Amino acid sequence: MNYFTNEHDMFRESLRTFLNKEVKGNIEKWESNQKIPKEIWKKMGDQGFLGLCYPEKYGGSGLDFFFDVILFEEMSKMNSGGFVITQQVVQCMSSPYILKYGSEFLKNKYLPGIISGELIGCIGITEPDTGSDVKNIKTRAEDKGDYFLLNGSKTFITNGMYGDFVVTVVKTDPNNGTKGISLIVIDLNSKGINRTKINKLGWHSSDTAEISFDNVKVPKENLVGEKGKGFYYLMNGLQLERLCFVPSCIGAMEYAMSESIKYMKQRKSFGKTIDKFQVLRHKIASLSSEIESVKVFGYYCCELYNKNEYDVKLCSMAKLLATELHEKVSTECLQFFGGNGFSEEYPMARMYRDSRVGTIGAGTSEIMKEIISKIVLEETEYKEIKS
């Protein structure tokens, strides 16, 4: 099935031209500096490459989800996981909560900026002692009448250092379980916030931080939706967070295969180019088949999301398969390069580092398998919770 129209194809070509001109030649510098200049996001916003699925009233394009699929596939072909994750967090992991559940005040305050590229958002879920078990978070937001008083900390926050705001998961009623969890938007220049950069194995061009809140005052109007509904909003939103990994993995894997084949066709050993050795040819055949299978399945899952069909099982399967295959492909393709694969002068060293986090972020492979096993073995039903 073809999910892409001529309009999609023209968008892909336009985006690819822009990325090759404005991004490709700068990746090495951004990776080395461990920071992406914010000017590039403004350029992307000016070209209409951000906010593709957001309503036109906030500056978006009101397009279907496959434009985002193209965006993340093409960005990932720049071979910098840090580059693509920066906007995945903004477009798919943080701002959608404001769009779907936020007041008009919050939408008008934050959405035009993330669409124009002037604002960078992040999502604050993970804490030093709490990851996937969201109901056990400790960050507290006390109701003080006309404001909330926040205390606690979050960790592994992508965009945490140079972001402008964080959609934060907090406890507003510590004694009420999941019904005591809320979402609050916090401006990261607020008094009482301290940010510490975390040095990482990969995603070097994207910053990751631990953020602490020490008596931070947040206006009441920064509450997203209703107090006590945050856990349910989060459960609905995690499907998109996981699904957006699929096109970026696909794009990265296709890039890895293209670079590997190009290298194999010019690298000689024992008097012939190494693409003539059967053991390597068959490896290419197997990897290509696996990538194509995950791609087809991933597109099917994206089409379900595009039609507003909520399927936790398939989203979890797609995230599991795509990220684990990405890790496998990066390892196998590095092997094609031999000793050169171990060198930062060649493309696979960075991909090898960047791919490792895929099976950890946005829900580990173990969590994905547990969700899938509950559905398959125990017939557990995960239904979208209506706001």
LINQUI-V289697 format. One record per residue. N is the residue number from 1. RES is the residue in one letter. SS is DSSP state (H for helix, E for strand, C for the rest). PSI is psi as a letter, one per 40 degrees, with the letter a starting at -180 (* if undefined). Layout:
# LINQUI-V289697
N_RES_SS_PSI + N_RES_SS_PSI
This chain:
# LINQUI-V289697
1_M_C_h + 2_N_C_h + 3_Y_C_e + 4_F_C_h + 5_T_C_i + 6_N_H_d + 7_E_H_d + 8_H_H_d + 9_D_H_d + 10_M_H_d + 11_F_H_d + 12_R_H_d + 13_E_H_d + 14_S_H_d + 15_L_H_d + 16_R_H_d + 17_T_H_d + 18_F_H_d + 19_L_H_d + 20_N_H_d + 21_K_H_d + 22_E_H_d + 23_V_C_d + 24_K_H_d + 25_G_H_e + 26_N_H_e + 27_I_H_d + 28_E_H_d + 29_K_H_d + 30_W_H_d + 31_E_H_d + 32_S_H_d + 33_N_H_e + 34_Q_C_f + 35_K_C_h + 36_I_C_h + 37_P_C_h + 38_K_C_e + 39_E_H_d + 40_I_H_d + 41_W_H_d + 42_K_H_d + 43_K_H_d + 44_M_H_d + 45_G_H_d + 46_D_H_d + 47_Q_C_e + 48_G_C_f + 49_F_C_e + 50_L_C_i + 51_G_C_f + 52_L_C_d + 53_C_C_e + 54_Y_C_i + 55_P_C_i + 56_E_H_d + 57_K_H_d + 58_Y_H_e + 59_G_C_e + 60_G_C_a + 61_S_C_e + 62_G_C_f + 63_L_C_i + 64_D_C_i + 65_F_H_d + 66_F_H_e + 67_F_H_d + 68_D_H_d + 69_V_H_d + 70_I_H_d + 71_L_H_d + 72_F_H_d + 73_E_H_d + 74_E_H_d + 75_M_H_d + 76_S_H_d + 77_K_C_e + 78_M_C_e + 79_N_C_f + 80_S_C_h + 81_G_H_d + 82_G_H_d + 83_F_H_d + 84_V_H_d + 85_I_H_d + 86_T_H_d + 87_Q_H_d + 88_Q_H_d + 89_V_H_d + 90_V_H_d + 91_Q_H_d + 92_C_H_e + 93_M_H_d + 94_S_H_d + 95_S_H_d + 96_P_H_d + 97_Y_H_d + 98_I_H_d + 99_L_H_d + 100_K_H_d + 101_Y_H_e + 102_G_C_i + 103_S_C_i + 104_E_H_d + 105_F_H_d + 106_L_H_d + 107_K_H_d + 108_N_H_d + 109_K_H_d + 110_Y_H_d + 111_L_H_d + 112_P_H_d + 113_G_H_d + 114_I_H_d + 115_I_H_d + 116_S_H_e + 117_G_C_e + 118_E_C_d + 119_L_C_i + 120_I_C_h + 121_G_E_i + 122_C_E_i + 123_I_E_h + 124_G_E_g + 125_I_C_d + 126_T_C_h + 127_E_E_i + 128_P_C_d + 129_D_C_e + 130_T_E_h + 131_G_C_c + 132_S_C_e + 133_D_C_g + 134_V_H_d + 135_K_H_e + 136_N_H_e + 137_I_C_i + 138_K_C_e + 139_T_C_h + 140_R_E_h + 141_A_E_h + 142_E_E_h + 143_D_E_h + 144_K_C_f + 145_G_C_c + 146_D_C_e + 147_Y_E_i + 148_F_E_i + 149_L_E_h + 150_L_E_h + 151_N_E_h + 152_G_E_a + 153_S_E_i + 154_K_E_i + 155_T_E_i + 156_F_E_f + 157_I_E_h + 158_T_E_h + 159_N_C_e + 160_G_C_d + 161_M_C_d + 162_Y_C_e + 163_G_C_i + 164_D_C_d + 165_F_E_i + 166_V_E_h + 167_V_E_h + 168_T_E_h + 169_V_E_h + 170_V_E_i + 171_K_E_h + 172_T_C_e + 173_D_C_g + 174_P_C_e + 175_N_C_e + 176_N_C_f + 177_G_H_b + 178_T_H_d + 179_K_H_e + 180_G_H_e + 181_I_E_h + 182_S_E_i + 183_L_E_h + 184_I_E_h + 185_V_E_h + 186_I_E_h + 187_D_E_h + 188_L_C_e + 189_N_C_e + 190_S_C_i + 191_K_C_h + 192_G_C_e + 193_I_E_h + 194_N_E_h + 195_R_E_h + 196_T_E_h + 197_K_E_h + 198_I_C_h + 199_N_C_h + 200_K_C_i + 201_L_C_d + 202_G_C_a + 203_W_C_f + 204_H_C_d + 205_S_C_e + 206_S_C_h + 207_D_C_i + 208_T_E_h + 209_A_E_i + 210_E_E_h + 211_I_E_h + 212_S_E_i + 213_F_E_h + 214_D_E_g + 215_N_E_f + 216_V_E_h + 217_K_E_h + 218_V_E_h + 219_P_E_i + 220_K_H_d + 221_E_H_e + 222_N_H_e + 223_L_E_h + 224_V_E_h + 225_G_C_b + 226_E_C_i + 227_K_C_h + 228_G_C_e + 229_K_C_e + 230_G_H_d + 231_F_H_d + 232_Y_H_d + 233_Y_H_d + 234_L_H_d + 235_M_H_d + 236_N_H_d + 237_G_H_d + 238_L_H_d + 239_Q_H_d + 240_L_H_d + 241_E_H_d + 242_R_H_d + 243_L_H_d + 244_C_H_e + 245_F_H_d + 246_V_H_d + 247_P_H_d + 248_S_H_d + 249_C_H_d + 250_I_H_d + 251_G_H_d + 252_A_H_d + 253_M_H_d + 254_E_H_d + 255_Y_H_d + 256_A_H_d + 257_M_H_d + 258_S_H_d + 259_E_H_d + 260_S_H_d + 261_I_H_d + 262_K_H_d + 263_Y_H_d + 264_M_H_d + 265_K_H_e + 266_Q_H_e + 267_R_C_h + 268_K_E_i + 269_S_E_h + 270_F_C_f + 271_G_C_e + 272_K_E_i + 273_T_E_i + 274_I_H_e + 275_D_H_e + 276_K_H_e + 277_F_C_h + 278_Q_H_d + 279_V_H_d + 280_L_H_d + 281_R_H_d + 282_H_H_d + 283_K_H_d + 284_I_H_d + 285_A_H_d + 286_S_H_d + 287_L_H_d + 288_S_H_d + 289_S_H_d + 290_E_H_d + 291_I_H_d + 292_E_H_d + 293_S_H_d + 294_V_H_d + 295_K_H_d + 296_V_H_d + 297_F_H_d + 298_G_H_d + 299_Y_H_d + 300_Y_H_d + 301_C_H_d + 302_C_H_d + 303_E_H_d + 304_L_H_d + 305_Y_H_d + 306_N_H_d + 307_K_C_e + 308_N_C_f + 309_E_C_h + 310_Y_C_h + 311_D_C_g + 312_V_H_d + 313_K_H_d + 314_L_H_d + 315_C_H_d + 316_S_H_d + 317_M_H_d + 318_A_H_d + 319_K_H_d + 320_L_H_d + 321_L_H_d + 322_A_H_d + 323_T_H_d + 324_E_H_d + 325_L_H_d + 326_H_H_d + 327_E_H_d + 328_K_H_d + 329_V_H_d + 330_S_H_d + 331_T_H_d + 332_E_H_d + 333_C_H_d + 334_L_H_d + 335_Q_H_d + 336_F_H_d + 337_F_C_e + 338_G_H_b + 339_G_H_d + 340_N_H_d + 341_G_H_d + 342_F_H_e + 343_S_C_i + 344_E_C_e + 345_E_C_e + 346_Y_C_i + 347_P_C_d + 348_M_H_d + 349_A_H_d + 350_R_H_d + 351_M_H_d + 352_Y_H_d + 353_R_H_d + 354_D_H_d + 355_S_H_d + 356_R_H_d + 357_V_H_e + 358_G_H_d + 359_T_H_e + 360_I_C_d + 361_G_C_i + 362_A_C_f + 363_G_C_h + 364_T_C_i + 365_S_H_d + 366_E_H_d + 367_I_H_d + 368_M_H_d + 369_K_H_d + 370_E_H_d + 371_I_H_d + 372_I_H_d + 373_S_H_d + 374_K_H_d + 375_I_H_d + 376_V_H_d + 377_L_H_d + 378_E_H_e + 379_E_C_f + 380_T_C_h + 381_E_C_h + 382_Y_C_h + 383_K_C_i + 384_E_C_h + 385_I_C_h + 386_K_C_h + 387_S_C_*
